[in-house]
Amino acid sequence: MKRINIILVALVCFAGSSVLTAQTTAVKKSNVAKIAKPADPKTPVGLEVGNLAPDINLQTPEGKSLALSSLRGNIVLIDFWASWCGPCRRENPAVVSAYQKYKSAKYDRAKGFTIYSVSLDKAKENWVAAIAQDKLEWTNHVSDLKWWYSDAAKAYGVQSIPTNWLVDEKGIVVARNLRGDALEAALNKLVKK
């Protein structure tokens, strides 16, 4: 009898672990922050300087899918913000200024500089209106309109906005949380001398 009980417990444990593995795999496949393959397989994916930034693939205001990885070859500022965020809106003029100054600059290895704006808005109308009002002239605006529950915000551990990551042409994080003059100073270091 003890032998039958041990066999039954083992079978239940095995079956439970198979279901858990299948559920975990399904969750990983549905996650918006996909892991892109780094140029150097030794480069870890993560959010710290030197890591390969996790990929994000969200919708533009026009409803088209736009992946962060599609911008490889450029220096990219991954900028988390929202129309309802006062500090974000106050920071936007500095971001616009940096974009205008560095979008056409010459870089050693990068084609140029652009911004990948990730909005934590809930209402598309407010998001689109803020893009126009703040003159955010770059075209890489994305959102899943899930507010703080945004899949990208979860993947990047965003707990306050504005927050940003600067990545090089290979998608490697070179700086984090750059505000005002700090953004321009970081970009200036990447310009071809």
PyMOL commands that set and color helices and strands:
alter all, ss='L'
color gray80, all
select helices_A, chain A and resi 2-30+68-71+86-102+124-133+147-149+151-155+181-190
alter helices_A, ss='H'
color red, helices_A
select strands_A, chain A and resi 57-59+65-67+75-81+113-119+141-142+163-167+173-176
alter strands_A, ss='S'
color yellow, strands_A
deselect
rebuild
show_as cartoon
